[in-house]
């Protein structure tokens, strides 16, 4: 019985070791992405239009954090044009009203770009293809609700 348990443990260990060797270390450094500004702006405008269906402008203050990336700036501009009050990393005691912390990410993958906006309650994602004018949707929106 103990020999069987030891054999299973060794086989599992080798399988995990082999699988971990297949993984690549990805980079999450958004500052190294070479996505044209027109593409980033197109994505920000499209994503915030759907964001507006879930969070009402005028009553929602959006916190984008302190990041000063092209995506952060494009989102701030698109949200402001959509009627949202945008704050950038203000401490909670200096905010007025309901503040929604918004995480955002774009990731190039196999010729497309995956964009995601996330709050504590939900995530909104969509794939895009780069076009002459910026970016065009390559998928429908994917919405994940938590809790």
Number of C-alpha atoms within 10 A of each C-alpha: 6 7 8 9 10 11 12 12 12 12 12 12 12 12 12 11 11 11 10 10 9 8 8 7 6 6 9 11 7 14 10 8 13 8 17 12 13 16 20 22 21 20 29 24 18 16 21 20 13 12 18 15 9 9 15 13 18 11 13 17 23 22 20 21 15 11 11 12 11 17 23 21 16 20 25 22 16 21 23 17 13 17 15 20 17 19 18 15 14 12 9 8 6 7 13 8 9 10 16 16 16 14 15 17 14 20 15 15 9 5 8 16 22 18 21 20 20 18 14 12 9 13 18 19 20 20 22 22 17 20 11 8 9 17 22 17 18 14 12 10 15 11 14 11 11 9 5
